Amino acid sequence: MNDYLTAHAAWEQTGNRITKDTVIDCDTPFIKEMLSSVASKQTEDAHYKRISFRYGVTSAVRAIIRDQLKCEYAEHEEGYVIHLAADEITVYAEQQRGLLYGAVTLSKYADRNHGFVNEGIVYNVPTCPVRGLKVYLPTEDGIAYFKTFVDMLVHFKYNTIVIEVGGAMEYKKHPEINEGWVRYCEEMYEYSGKTIVIQEKTFAWYKNSIHAENGGGRFLSQKQVRELIDYCKERNLDVIPEVPCLSHCDYLLINHPEIRERHHDPYPDTYCPSDERSYELLFDVLDEVLDVFEPRTVHIGHDELYSIGLCDKCKTEPAEQLYADDIKRIYTYLQERGAQTMIWSEKLLNAVTAEGKTYGGSERRMVDYETGVYMGETIPATYKAIDLVPRDIIMMHWYWGIERHFDQPFIERGMPVVFGNFDGPSFADWSTRLSDGPLGGIISNWSALKEENLQRNGVLFSMAYAAYMFWRDTYDDMQHEETASLAFDALYRYRYREALREAGTSAGTSYVEVLHTTDHLREYHQFIDGIYLDNKEFRIGEYVLEYEDGARVGVPITYGFNISNKDRFWDRKLTKGSVHTAAQYDVDPILYESAFTSLPVQIGQETFYKWLITNPYPDKTITAVRLTVDNPVSGNIWVRAITHVPDRSDAMKAEIPEPIRILGEANLASN
């Protein structure tokens, strides 16, 4: 038995099934529901009679770990042990979160084998304490998907979710914030890419990115937000609200321009840190967020600060002092209310690269993004504020991929560090850098909280890949291609888990699995910062399922969603230097964007993509599948196999036929 998320496991070649007759002895409804969903529908005498959950690990089980796994059990708040004996399974952990992760691992084993699990023992602990995702609030219509996504986080054993609040939650004391936010976002939604025009092509100064996708440009009631938070906490997720402060404050300033730092900015994004009215408004907002979220940690933003020391009240003060004083004031306010502070930390870095490029908290000349021409304004340095702010603030460090040494100012000062905007596939030398003491990583989605956006932006793949890094201490950079393959498989299994569970239980053909590829190629870009995704724009063809009774059903082939380009690279290369000096790897994002709804597969030098099509008429016989390529001039589609899937295990063993090349329309007999 091979679970790529499990570090220590020993199995016997005997075992039983978890079936509907197995008693799940657990008080947590979510765990019972999860394990019940993977129970075999087969009825047989040989099955596990009970699954029990116990706090603490007995001396007998510790001895088994010592004898079979050749390691010592160590108490850990998120660790777990699964002991599978002749007719009973016991999950042990020190705390509730460990029991949950044990149940998740057990459910994966059972799900892959229709409930069957070998006897043996599993023991695992995570490699780092913070494993998270950063997201926007959903729309009202997207609440159901938010919960689906949270369950996916649990499946990959994440423990943290950072939710940007901004203007997307109701403020009872300041309803004008919500009114201004909606009006502002409606303007930004005029066309895809307008926010980029506003940020980069309209003014003679830099502006930070506009997060109009947060809440879909609307806002949720506090009651709705509490419901989401409760759902997360029931699944043992730490929920961290992000309340943008100082910068990214357009949501505060649209209807309060009197406190803006740059007084001639029609779209102000930075408040004046020398104006008392700024804090009167901000602290009212923080009070409502604290009341709704009841958080242990609050993220206060502070990234992409471009307007500082400009107004009459601020221009005589050093920029680093203005920056530090603002952080300290908010920090003290939150500390008095029992909450820890987290910030985006790049403005605390003198981020000058080896090529002399300036970022973050270094002094920066504003130049035109396209021409490089100096625009006449310089952003003053703020990096000295690193020694002016409390050292227990959590640094969300998103410059890990620019220069390797940017990690060190925080490490040297003993500041808690979490790698922000984390991306496992491109992160260089994880094991060594983790040994310096960072708390872990938080992946970011800077787009609408929708499944297709998360997939096309590579967030889902990064999440599955990083789970391997977060849960196996033997991971190293040489395992990239293996890890990528395992992540692809894990996503595909999760996406089609209901289909795979049903395989073999239906008399008809419930699914059709296609293995195909294309030489169509589009330059990869992310759907973030106001670039909106419409999958219909990526349609390149259609499969038509034809039935014995003459019925026909068309299914679109969508580039980047269920098919992609054939000439992809699976390996990666360092951006510069050696593995011990480089900050990140160059990877192939085109390969990753189709992961989840399709399964990339290497065949020779080419990449094909498996895609499982749900048959809308499973009781009818499919006689043929017709393929139409929308525009043969722009690319070809190759179909390697089209397979009925009445039984998943048989389909996986089936030999792949010779490739069929399709240039236009073709009638393909079903296999």
C-alpha positions as CSV (number, residue, x, y, z in Angstrom):
1,M,0.0,0.0,0.0
2,N,1.5,3.3,-1.0
3,D,0.1,6.6,0.3
4,Y,2.4,9.4,-0.9
5,L,1.2,11.6,2.0
6,T,2.4,9.1,4.6
7,A,6.0,8.9,5.9
8,H,6.0,5.7,7.9
9,A,3.9,2.6,7.1
10,A,4.2,-1.2,7.4
11,W,1.7,-3.5,5.8
12,E,0.8,-7.2,6.0
13,Q,-0.5,-8.9,2.9
14,T,-3.8,-9.6,4.6
15,G,-6.7,-7.4,5.5
16,N,-10.4,-6.7,5.3
17,R,-12.8,-4.2,3.8
18,I,-14.5,-1.3,5.5
19,T,-18.1,-1.9,4.7
20,K,-21.5,-0.4,5.6
21,D,-21.5,-2.9,8.4
22,T,-18.3,-1.5,10.0
23,V,-19.1,0.5,13.1
24,I,-17.4,3.9,13.1
25,D,-16.9,4.8,16.8
26,C,-16.3,8.5,16.6
27,D,-18.2,11.6,17.9
28,T,-17.2,13.8,15.0
29,P,-19.9,13.9,12.3
30,F,-17.5,15.0,9.6
31,I,-15.1,12.0,10.2
32,K,-18.0,9.5,10.3
33,E,-19.4,10.9,7.0
34,M,-16.0,10.8,5.4
35,L,-15.3,7.1,6.3
36,S,-18.9,6.1,5.5
37,S,-18.5,7.5,2.0
38,V,-15.5,5.2,1.2
39,A,-17.1,2.0,2.7
40,S,-17.5,-0.8,0.3
41,K,-21.1,-1.6,-0.8
42,Q,-20.2,-5.3,-1.0
43,T,-21.5,-7.5,1.7
44,E,-19.2,-10.2,3.0
45,D,-18.4,-11.9,6.2
46,A,-14.8,-10.7,6.3
47,H,-14.8,-7.0,7.1
48,Y,-13.5,-4.7,9.8
49,K,-16.0,-4.8,12.6
50,R,-15.1,-1.4,14.1
51,I,-13.0,1.8,13.6
52,S,-12.2,3.4,16.9
53,F,-10.6,6.7,17.7
54,R,-8.5,7.1,20.8
55,Y,-6.5,9.9,22.4
56,G,-3.0,8.9,23.4
57,V,-0.9,6.0,22.1
58,T,-0.6,2.9,24.2
59,S,2.7,1.4,25.1
60,A,1.9,-1.7,23.0
61,V,1.3,0.4,19.9
62,R,4.5,2.4,20.6
63,A,6.3,-1.0,20.7
64,I,4.9,-2.0,17.3
65,I,6.1,1.3,15.9
66,R,9.5,0.7,17.3
67,D,9.7,-2.9,16.0
68,Q,8.1,-2.5,12.6
69,L,8.9,1.1,11.6
70,K,12.3,1.3,13.3
71,C,11.6,4.7,14.9
72,E,10.3,6.1,18.2
73,Y,6.8,7.5,18.6
74,A,6.9,11.2,19.7
75,E,3.9,13.1,20.9
76,H,2.8,15.7,18.3
77,E,-0.4,17.7,18.3
78,E,-1.0,16.8,14.6
79,G,0.5,13.4,14.4
80,Y,-1.5,10.2,14.1
81,V,-1.1,6.4,14.2
82,I,-3.4,4.0,12.4
83,H,-3.3,0.4,13.7
84,L,-5.1,-2.1,11.5
85,A,-5.6,-5.5,13.2
86,A,-7.5,-8.6,12.2
87,D,-11.0,-7.2,12.5
88,E,-10.6,-3.7,14.0
89,I,-8.9,-0.4,13.1
90,T,-7.8,2.1,15.7
91,V,-6.7,5.6,15.0
92,Y,-4.6,7.2,17.8
93,A,-3.6,10.8,18.2
94,E,-2.8,13.3,21.0
95,Q,-5.3,15.9,19.8
96,Q,-8.5,16.2,17.6
97,R,-6.6,17.4,14.6
98,G,-4.4,14.3,14.6
99,L,-7.5,12.0,14.7
100,L,-8.9,13.9,11.7
101,Y,-5.7,13.5,9.7
102,G,-5.6,9.8,10.6
103,A,-9.2,9.4,9.4
104,V,-8.3,11.3,6.1
105,T,-5.4,8.9,5.5
106,L,-7.5,5.8,6.2
107,S,-10.2,7.1,3.9
108,K,-7.7,7.4,1.0
109,Y,-6.4,3.9,1.4
110,A,-10.0,2.5,1.5
111,D,-11.1,4.7,-1.4
112,R,-8.5,3.4,-3.8
113,N,-9.5,-0.3,-3.2
114,H,-13.3,-0.2,-2.8
115,G,-13.0,-0.4,1.0
116,F,-10.1,-2.9,1.2
117,V,-7.2,-2.0,3.5
118,N,-4.2,-4.2,4.4
119,E,-3.4,-5.0,8.0
120,G,-0.5,-3.0,9.5
121,I,0.5,0.3,11.1
122,V,0.8,3.9,9.9
123,Y,2.5,6.7,11.8
124,N,3.0,10.2,10.5
125,V,3.6,13.8,11.6
126,P,3.8,16.9,9.4
127,T,7.1,18.6,8.6
128,C,5.9,22.1,9.5
129,P,3.1,23.5,11.7
130,V,1.6,26.0,9.2
131,R,0.1,24.6,6.0
132,G,-2.4,26.9,4.4
133,L,-4.2,28.6,1.6
134,K,-5.0,32.3,1.2
135,V,-8.3,33.1,-0.5
136,Y,-11.0,35.7,-1.1
137,L,-14.4,35.6,0.4
138,P,-16.9,33.9,-1.9
139,T,-20.0,35.3,-3.5
140,E,-23.3,34.5,-2.0
141,D,-23.8,31.9,-4.7
142,G,-20.4,30.6,-4.1
143,I,-20.9,29.7,-0.4
144,A,-21.5,26.0,-1.3
145,Y,-18.3,25.8,-3.3
146,F,-16.4,27.5,-0.4
147,K,-17.4,24.5,1.8
148,T,-16.4,22.0,-0.9
149,F,-13.0,23.7,-1.2
150,V,-12.6,23.6,2.6
151,D,-13.2,19.8,2.5
152,M,-10.6,19.6,-0.1
153,L,-8.1,21.4,2.1
154,V,-8.8,18.8,4.8
155,H,-8.4,16.0,2.3
156,F,-4.8,17.2,1.7
157,K,-4.3,17.8,5.4
158,Y,-4.0,21.5,5.5
159,N,-4.6,23.3,8.8
160,T,-4.8,27.1,7.9
161,I,-7.0,29.3,5.8
162,V,-6.4,33.0,5.4
163,I,-9.5,34.8,4.2
164,E,-9.2,38.4,2.9
165,V,-12.1,40.4,4.2
166,G,-11.6,43.9,2.8
167,G,-15.0,45.3,1.7
168,A,-16.5,41.9,1.1
169,M,-18.1,41.5,4.6
170,E,-20.9,43.6,6.0
171,Y,-19.9,46.4,8.4
172,K,-22.8,47.4,10.6
173,K,-21.2,50.5,12.0
174,H,-20.0,51.7,8.6
175,P,-22.4,50.5,5.8
176,E,-20.8,53.2,3.6
177,I,-17.8,51.0,3.2
178,N,-19.9,48.3,1.6
179,E,-21.8,50.7,-0.6
180,G,-18.5,52.2,-1.8
181,W,-17.0,48.8,-2.4
182,V,-19.8,47.6,-4.5
183,R,-19.8,50.8,-6.6
184,Y,-16.1,50.7,-7.0
185,C,-16.1,47.0,-8.1
186,E,-18.9,47.5,-10.6
187,E,-16.6,50.1,-12.3
188,M,-13.7,47.7,-12.3
189,Y,-15.8,44.9,-13.7
190,E,-16.5,46.9,-16.9
191,Y,-14.2,44.7,-18.9
192,S,-11.5,42.0,-18.2
193,G,-8.2,43.7,-17.5
194,K,-9.5,47.1,-16.6
195,T,-7.8,46.9,-13.2
196,I,-4.4,46.4,-14.9
197,V,-5.0,49.5,-16.9
198,I,-5.8,51.5,-13.7
199,Q,-2.8,50.0,-11.8
200,E,-0.2,50.2,-14.5
201,K,-1.2,52.5,-17.4
202,T,-3.2,55.4,-16.1
203,F,-1.2,57.3,-13.5
204,A,2.3,58.6,-13.0
205,W,2.8,56.6,-9.9
206,Y,2.5,53.0,-8.8
207,K,-0.7,51.6,-7.5
208,N,-1.2,48.3,-5.7
209,S,-3.4,45.6,-7.2
210,I,-7.1,45.9,-7.1
211,H,-8.9,42.9,-5.5
212,A,-12.3,43.4,-7.1
213,E,-12.8,39.6,-7.2
214,N,-13.1,39.5,-3.4
215,G,-16.7,38.5,-2.7
216,G,-17.4,38.9,-6.4
217,G,-17.4,42.6,-5.9
218,R,-20.2,42.3,-3.4
219,F,-20.3,41.5,0.3
220,L,-21.6,38.8,2.6
221,S,-23.6,39.4,5.7
222,Q,-21.8,38.8,9.0
223,K,-24.1,35.9,9.6
224,Q,-23.0,34.3,6.4
225,V,-19.4,34.8,7.2
226,R,-19.8,33.3,10.6
227,E,-21.3,30.2,9.0
228,L,-18.2,29.9,6.8
229,I,-15.9,30.3,9.8
230,D,-17.8,27.7,11.8
231,Y,-17.6,25.3,8.9
232,C,-13.8,25.7,8.8
233,K,-13.3,25.4,12.6
234,E,-15.4,22.3,12.7
235,R,-12.7,20.8,10.4
236,N,-9.9,22.0,12.6
237,L,-8.8,24.8,10.4
238,D,-7.2,27.9,11.8
239,V,-9.0,30.8,10.3
240,I,-7.0,34.0,9.8
241,P,-8.9,37.1,8.6
242,E,-6.8,39.4,6.4
243,V,-7.8,43.0,7.0
244,P,-5.7,45.2,4.6
245,C,-4.2,48.1,6.5
246,L,-2.3,51.1,5.3
247,S,-2.0,49.8,1.8
248,H,-4.7,48.0,-0.3
249,C,-7.2,50.2,1.5
250,D,-9.3,51.2,-1.4
251,Y,-12.3,49.5,0.3
252,L,-12.0,52.0,3.2
253,L,-11.2,55.1,1.1
254,I,-13.7,55.1,-1.7
255,N,-16.2,56.8,0.7
256,H,-13.6,58.3,3.0
257,P,-11.2,60.2,0.7
258,E,-10.5,62.7,3.5
259,I,-8.0,60.3,5.0
260,R,-6.1,59.3,1.8
261,E,-2.4,59.8,1.7
262,R,-2.2,60.8,-2.0
263,H,-4.8,63.6,-2.2
264,H,-5.1,63.8,-6.0
265,D,-5.7,60.0,-6.5
266,P,-9.2,59.3,-7.7
267,Y,-8.8,55.7,-6.7
268,P,-7.0,56.0,-3.3
269,D,-5.5,52.9,-1.9
270,T,-3.4,54.2,1.1
271,Y,-4.6,56.0,4.2
272,C,-2.6,58.7,6.0
273,P,-0.8,57.1,9.0
274,S,-0.6,60.6,10.6
275,D,-4.4,61.2,10.6
276,E,-6.2,60.1,13.7
277,R,-9.4,59.6,11.6
278,S,-7.6,56.7,9.8
279,Y,-7.5,54.7,13.0
280,E,-11.0,55.6,14.2
281,L,-12.3,54.0,11.0
282,L,-9.8,51.1,10.9
283,F,-10.3,50.1,14.5
284,D,-14.1,50.1,14.0
285,V,-13.6,47.7,11.1
286,L,-11.2,45.5,13.2
287,D,-13.7,45.4,16.0
288,E,-16.3,43.9,13.7
289,V,-13.9,41.4,12.2
290,L,-12.7,40.3,15.6
291,D,-16.3,39.8,16.7
292,V,-17.2,37.7,13.7
293,F,-14.0,35.7,13.3
294,E,-12.9,35.3,16.9
295,P,-9.4,34.7,15.5
296,R,-6.1,33.9,17.2
297,T,-4.3,35.7,14.4
298,V,-5.2,38.7,12.3
299,H,-3.3,39.4,9.0
300,I,-3.0,43.2,8.6
301,G,-1.6,43.3,5.0
302,H,0.9,46.2,4.6
303,D,2.2,44.9,1.2
304,E,2.7,46.9,-2.0
305,L,2.9,50.2,-0.2
306,Y,3.8,52.8,-2.8
307,S,2.3,56.1,-1.4
308,I,4.0,57.1,1.8
309,G,5.4,60.4,3.2
310,L,3.5,62.5,0.7
311,C,0.9,64.5,2.5
312,D,1.7,67.6,4.7
313,K,1.3,65.6,7.9
314,C,3.7,62.8,6.8
315,K,6.3,64.4,4.5
316,T,8.6,65.4,7.4
317,E,8.7,61.9,9.0
318,P,11.1,59.2,7.9
319,A,9.2,56.6,5.8
320,E,10.4,53.7,8.0
321,Q,9.1,55.4,11.1
322,L,5.7,56.1,9.6
323,Y,5.6,52.4,8.5
324,A,6.7,51.0,11.8
325,D,4.5,53.3,13.9
326,D,1.4,52.2,11.9
327,I,2.3,48.5,12.4
328,K,3.0,48.9,16.1
329,R,-0.3,50.8,16.7
330,I,-2.3,48.1,15.1
331,Y,-0.3,45.4,16.7
332,T,-1.0,46.9,20.2
333,Y,-4.7,47.2,19.4
334,L,-4.9,43.5,18.4
335,Q,-2.7,42.3,21.3
336,E,-5.0,44.0,23.8
337,R,-7.8,42.0,22.3
338,G,-5.9,38.7,22.4
339,A,-5.0,38.4,18.7
340,Q,-1.5,37.8,17.2
341,T,-0.4,40.0,14.2
342,M,0.7,38.7,10.8
343,I,1.9,40.9,7.9
344,W,3.1,40.7,4.3
345,S,6.7,41.4,5.1
346,E,8.5,42.6,1.9
347,K,8.6,46.3,2.9
348,L,10.9,45.2,5.8
349,L,13.5,44.0,3.3
350,N,16.3,46.0,1.6
351,A,15.5,43.9,-1.4
352,V,18.2,44.6,-3.9
353,T,19.1,41.8,-6.3
354,A,22.5,40.8,-7.6
355,E,21.5,42.6,-10.8
356,G,20.8,45.8,-8.9
357,K,17.0,45.6,-9.2
358,T,15.1,47.1,-6.3
359,Y,12.0,45.6,-4.6
360,G,10.1,45.7,-1.4
361,G,11.4,48.1,1.2
362,S,14.4,49.4,-0.7
363,E,14.4,52.9,-2.2
364,R,12.7,52.6,-5.6
365,R,12.5,54.9,-8.6
366,M,9.1,54.6,-10.2
367,V,9.5,53.8,-13.9
368,D,7.0,53.1,-16.6
369,Y,6.1,49.4,-16.6
370,E,6.4,49.1,-20.4
371,T,9.1,51.6,-21.3
372,G,11.3,51.7,-18.2
373,V,11.3,55.5,-18.3
374,Y,11.5,57.3,-14.9
375,M,8.2,58.8,-14.0
376,G,9.6,61.4,-11.6
377,E,8.8,59.9,-8.2
378,T,10.8,57.8,-5.8
379,I,9.4,55.4,-3.2
380,P,11.4,56.0,0.0
381,A,13.0,53.1,1.8
382,T,11.2,51.4,4.6
383,Y,13.4,48.4,5.3
384,K,14.9,49.9,8.5
385,A,11.5,49.4,10.1
386,I,12.4,45.7,10.6
387,D,14.2,46.8,13.7
388,L,11.4,49.0,14.9
389,V,8.5,46.6,15.0
390,P,7.8,43.8,17.5
391,R,9.7,40.6,16.6
392,D,6.8,38.2,17.4
393,I,4.8,39.5,14.4
394,I,4.4,36.6,11.9
395,M,6.2,37.5,8.6
396,M,4.4,36.4,5.5
397,H,7.4,36.2,3.3
398,W,6.6,36.2,-0.4
399,Y,10.1,37.2,-1.6
400,W,11.4,33.7,-1.1
401,G,11.6,33.2,-4.9
402,I,13.4,36.4,-5.8
403,E,16.7,36.0,-3.9
404,R,17.6,33.2,-1.5
405,H,19.2,35.6,1.0
406,F,15.9,37.5,1.5
407,D,15.0,34.8,4.0
408,Q,17.8,35.7,6.3
409,P,16.9,39.1,7.8
410,F,13.9,37.5,9.4
411,I,15.7,34.3,10.4
412,E,18.6,36.2,12.0
413,R,16.2,38.2,14.1
414,G,14.2,35.2,15.3
415,M,11.0,36.5,13.6
416,P,8.4,33.8,12.9
417,V,8.3,33.3,9.1
418,V,5.7,31.7,6.9
419,F,6.5,31.4,3.2
420,G,3.7,33.4,1.5
421,N,2.4,33.0,-2.0
422,F,4.0,29.5,-1.6
423,D,4.5,27.3,-4.6
424,G,5.8,23.8,-3.9
425,P,6.8,22.9,-7.5
426,S,9.1,25.9,-7.9
427,F,10.4,26.1,-4.3
428,A,14.2,25.4,-4.2
429,D,15.9,23.4,-1.5
430,W,12.9,23.0,0.8
431,S,14.5,20.7,3.4
432,T,17.5,22.9,4.0
433,R,15.5,26.2,4.1
434,L,12.9,24.6,6.4
435,S,15.7,23.6,8.8
436,D,16.3,27.3,9.4
437,G,13.0,27.4,11.3
438,P,10.2,28.8,9.1
439,L,6.8,27.7,10.2
440,G,5.6,26.5,6.8
441,G,3.9,27.8,3.7
442,I,0.6,29.4,2.6
443,I,-0.4,29.2,-1.0
444,S,-2.3,32.2,-2.5
445,N,-5.2,32.5,-4.9
446,W,-5.5,36.0,-6.2
447,S,-8.7,35.4,-8.0
448,A,-12.3,34.5,-7.5
449,L,-12.9,31.5,-5.3
450,K,-14.1,29.3,-8.0
451,E,-13.0,25.8,-8.9
452,E,-12.0,26.6,-12.5
453,N,-10.0,29.6,-11.4
454,L,-8.2,27.6,-8.7
455,Q,-7.4,25.0,-11.3
456,R,-6.3,27.2,-14.2
457,N,-4.1,29.3,-11.9
458,G,-2.3,26.2,-10.8
459,V,-3.4,26.6,-7.2
460,L,-4.9,23.1,-6.9
461,F,-1.8,21.5,-8.3
462,S,0.4,23.5,-6.0
463,M,-1.8,22.4,-3.1
464,A,-1.5,18.7,-4.0
465,Y,2.2,18.9,-4.6
466,A,3.0,20.9,-1.4
467,A,1.0,18.4,0.6
468,Y,3.8,15.9,-0.1
469,M,6.4,18.4,1.1
470,F,4.4,19.2,4.2
471,W,3.9,15.5,5.2
472,R,7.0,13.6,4.3
473,D,10.4,14.4,5.8
474,T,12.2,12.4,3.2
475,Y,11.2,14.8,0.4
476,D,14.0,16.4,-1.5
477,D,14.4,18.3,-4.8
478,M,15.4,15.2,-6.8
479,Q,11.9,13.8,-6.3
480,H,10.2,16.5,-8.3
481,E,8.9,14.4,-11.3
482,E,7.8,11.6,-9.0
483,T,6.0,14.1,-6.8
484,A,4.4,15.8,-9.7
485,S,3.0,12.5,-11.0
486,L,1.7,11.7,-7.6
487,A,0.0,15.1,-7.2
488,F,-1.6,14.8,-10.7
489,D,-3.0,11.4,-9.7
490,A,-4.2,12.6,-6.3
491,L,-6.1,15.5,-7.9
492,Y,-7.6,13.3,-10.6
493,R,-8.8,10.7,-8.0
494,Y,-10.2,13.4,-5.8
495,R,-12.0,15.2,-8.7
496,Y,-13.6,11.9,-9.9
497,R,-13.9,10.2,-6.6
498,E,-17.7,9.6,-6.8
499,A,-17.3,8.2,-10.3
500,L,-14.5,5.9,-9.3
501,R,-16.5,4.7,-6.3
502,E,-19.4,3.9,-8.5
503,A,-17.3,2.1,-11.1
504,G,-18.2,-1.6,-11.2
505,T,-21.5,-1.0,-9.4
506,S,-23.6,0.1,-12.4
507,A,-25.0,-2.2,-15.1
508,G,-24.6,0.5,-17.7
509,T,-21.8,2.7,-18.9
510,S,-21.7,5.6,-16.5
511,Y,-18.4,7.2,-17.7
512,V,-16.3,7.4,-20.8
513,E,-12.5,8.0,-20.3
514,V,-10.7,9.8,-23.1
515,L,-6.9,9.9,-23.5
516,H,-6.1,12.8,-25.9
517,T,-3.8,15.7,-26.6
518,T,-3.4,18.6,-29.0
519,D,-0.7,20.7,-30.7
520,H,-2.8,23.8,-30.1
521,L,-0.8,26.1,-27.8
522,R,-1.7,29.3,-26.0
523,E,0.7,31.4,-23.9
524,Y,0.0,30.7,-20.2
525,H,-1.3,33.5,-18.1
526,Q,-3.1,33.6,-14.7
527,F,-6.6,34.8,-14.2
528,I,-5.8,37.3,-11.4
529,D,-6.0,41.0,-10.6
530,G,-9.1,41.6,-12.8
531,I,-8.3,39.2,-15.6
532,Y,-11.5,37.2,-15.7
533,L,-11.8,33.6,-16.8
534,D,-14.3,32.4,-19.3
535,N,-13.7,28.8,-20.3
536,K,-15.9,29.1,-23.3
537,E,-13.2,31.2,-24.9
538,F,-10.9,28.1,-24.7
539,R,-13.1,25.6,-26.5
540,I,-11.2,23.9,-29.4
541,G,-13.6,21.1,-30.2
542,E,-16.3,18.7,-29.2
543,Y,-17.0,15.1,-28.5
544,V,-20.5,13.9,-29.5
545,L,-21.6,10.7,-27.8
546,E,-23.9,8.8,-30.2
547,Y,-26.3,6.2,-28.8
548,E,-27.9,3.1,-30.2
549,D,-31.3,4.8,-30.2
550,G,-30.0,7.7,-32.2
551,A,-29.6,10.2,-29.3
552,R,-26.6,12.5,-29.4
553,V,-24.9,14.5,-26.7
554,G,-22.2,17.1,-27.2
555,V,-19.4,17.6,-24.7
556,P,-16.9,20.6,-25.3
557,I,-13.2,20.1,-25.4
558,T,-11.7,23.0,-23.5
559,Y,-8.0,23.9,-23.7
560,G,-6.4,24.2,-20.3
561,F,-9.3,22.5,-18.7
562,N,-9.7,19.0,-20.1
563,I,-6.9,19.0,-22.7
564,S,-3.6,20.8,-23.2
565,N,-0.5,20.9,-25.4
566,K,1.4,17.8,-26.1
567,D,4.9,19.2,-25.9
568,R,5.3,19.9,-22.2
569,F,8.3,19.5,-20.0
570,W,8.0,17.6,-16.7
571,D,11.4,18.4,-15.3
572,R,12.5,21.8,-13.9
573,K,15.6,23.9,-13.9
574,L,17.0,26.3,-11.4
575,T,16.6,30.0,-12.2
576,K,20.3,30.5,-11.4
577,G,23.0,29.1,-9.2
578,S,23.1,25.8,-7.4
579,V,20.4,24.1,-5.4
580,H,21.9,25.6,-2.3
581,T,21.9,29.2,-3.5
582,A,19.0,29.5,-6.0
583,A,15.6,30.7,-4.8
584,Q,13.3,28.8,-7.1
585,Y,12.9,26.6,-10.2
586,D,11.5,27.4,-13.6
587,V,8.5,25.0,-14.1
588,D,5.9,24.4,-16.9
589,P,2.7,26.1,-15.8
590,I,0.9,25.0,-18.9
591,L,1.3,21.4,-17.8
592,Y,-0.1,22.1,-14.4
593,E,-3.2,24.2,-15.3
594,S,-5.2,21.2,-16.6
595,A,-4.5,19.1,-13.6
596,F,-7.7,18.1,-11.6
597,T,-10.2,17.8,-14.4
598,S,-7.7,15.9,-16.4
599,L,-4.7,13.7,-15.7
600,P,-1.5,14.4,-17.6
601,V,0.3,11.3,-18.7
602,Q,3.7,10.9,-20.4
603,I,3.7,8.7,-23.4
604,G,7.1,8.7,-25.0
605,Q,8.1,12.4,-25.5
606,E,4.6,13.6,-25.5
607,T,2.0,14.4,-22.8
608,F,-1.5,13.1,-23.1
609,Y,-4.5,14.0,-20.9
610,K,-7.0,11.6,-19.4
611,W,-10.5,13.0,-19.0
612,L,-13.5,11.3,-17.5
613,I,-16.8,12.2,-19.2
614,T,-20.0,11.6,-17.3
615,N,-22.5,9.7,-19.5
616,P,-25.8,11.5,-19.1
617,Y,-27.6,8.3,-20.2
618,P,-25.8,5.5,-18.4
619,D,-28.5,2.9,-19.3
620,K,-28.1,3.5,-23.0
621,T,-25.5,1.9,-25.2
622,I,-22.9,4.3,-26.7
623,T,-22.2,3.1,-30.3
624,A,-19.7,5.8,-31.4
625,V,-18.0,9.0,-30.3
626,R,-17.7,11.7,-33.0
627,L,-14.9,14.3,-32.6
628,T,-15.1,17.7,-34.2
629,V,-12.1,20.1,-34.2
630,D,-13.4,23.6,-34.2
631,N,-10.6,25.1,-36.2
632,P,-8.2,22.5,-37.7
633,V,-5.9,25.3,-38.9
634,S,-5.1,26.4,-35.3
635,G,-4.2,22.9,-34.2
636,N,-4.8,19.1,-34.3
637,I,-6.3,16.8,-31.7
638,W,-4.9,13.3,-31.2
639,V,-7.1,10.6,-29.5
640,R,-5.1,7.7,-28.1
641,A,-8.0,5.9,-26.4
642,I,-11.7,6.2,-25.7
643,T,-12.8,3.7,-23.1
644,H,-16.1,2.7,-21.5
645,V,-15.7,2.6,-17.8
646,P,-18.2,0.2,-16.4
647,D,-15.5,-1.1,-14.1
648,R,-12.6,1.1,-13.1
649,S,-10.1,-1.6,-12.2
650,D,-10.5,-3.3,-15.6
651,A,-10.3,0.0,-17.5
652,M,-7.0,0.9,-15.8
653,K,-5.5,-2.5,-16.9
654,A,-6.7,-2.2,-20.5
655,E,-4.0,-1.9,-23.1
656,I,-3.8,1.4,-24.9
657,P,-4.5,1.1,-28.6
658,E,-2.4,2.7,-31.3
659,P,-2.8,6.4,-31.7
660,I,-5.6,7.9,-33.9
661,R,-4.8,11.2,-35.5
662,I,-7.7,13.5,-36.0
663,L,-7.5,16.5,-38.3
664,G,-11.1,17.3,-38.8
665,E,-14.3,15.3,-38.1
666,A,-14.0,11.6,-37.4
667,N,-16.3,8.8,-36.2
668,L,-14.5,6.8,-33.5
669,A,-15.8,3.4,-32.5
670,S,-15.9,3.0,-28.7
671,N,-13.4,0.6,-27.2
